[in-house]
Amino acid sequence: MKAALIHKVGPPNNIRIEEIARPKPKKTEVLIRVGAVSVNPIDTYIRGGANYFPLPDPYIVGCDLAGTVVERGAEVTRFSIGDRVWGSNQGIFGRQGTFAEYASVDSEWLYDTPAEVRDETAAAQALVGITAHLGLFQRGELQPGEIVMVNGGSGAVGSTVIQLARAHGGRVIATAGSQEKCDACRDWGAEWVIDYRQSDITEQVRRFAPDGVDLFWDTNREPDLERNIGMLARFGRMILMAGRDARPAFPVGPFYSKSCTLHGLIMFAASANQQRLCGDAISRDLASGVLMPRIDRVLPLSEAAEAHQLQENATVHCQGGLFGKIVLVP
């Protein structure tokens, strides 16, 4: 089979398309004929040398996938040959990644793809969907009628947070950095959208939520906690999902005096059972149409290095150029 892989960490052009042996599923794994994969920022960090865990050699890049089960291990009971599935959590903790024609994946990390949902859609929603669902409902405990502030609403995670929060009874404020992106946030369900280039965010939030926001979701790599905590309501919760190297000042007084809570969020820390609750719910929301990821472009697997460069330019080097997910098909 063909696979996009690296033999050593480094820049995007270290990715090579090579012919390697098709994997054989272990007892609890299924072999998937890959229909689509998507690129995430963490894929570029791992490929670039972030020393989170040892990598196999060669290392197939990628976390997300969607495709069709073509073989299953002796102990698999959840899926049958021909089932369409999607999932994430690959390419980490010693597992091989997904950017290949076939991938062998433990069934505990897979979910049913609804018949009406394309592989490209399911793959694009994988990591970002689970992240958004975990943060909103398992960590943030969102309740109907609460106000959710999404700082960075046009990104892949932010747009998913808007859609899920709105679909489950939340009232959403979002920030974005262009008229096109602000319009998209409204289309996804945000009631109050702030162009952060033109407006004072704090003033605009107070106009919509004079008592503060119940759940603040920050996607920024350099969070402004002094400003953001000032926007929280009493008993407000904040989700931080970015900024590994950030060291912002923390306003202890305003935070504790309002009985607020702060949650760091990384999807990979959640158990398979916790993530399955998210995955099953996401499949239902994809089927019903209340959740739809924005795909910026679809590329062939042979352009995996170019896809990584585009993602790295947009997220690491803050050059923009993307509005949605990059999806690749073998």
Beta strands, then each sheet from edge to edge (+ up, - down):
strand 1: 2-6
strand 2: 16-19
strand 3: 29-38
strand 4: 59-60
strand 5: 65-72
strand 6: 84-87
strand 7: 102-106
strand 8: 110-112
strand 9: 147-151
strand 10: 171-176
strand 11: 192-195
strand 12: 213-218
strand 13: 232-240
strand 14: 261-264
strand 15: 295-300
strand 16: 325-329
sheet 1: 2+ 1- 4+
sheet 2: 7+ 3- 5+ 6- 8+
sheet 3: 7+ 3- 16+ 15+
sheet 4: 11+ 10+ 9+ 12+ 13+ 14+
end
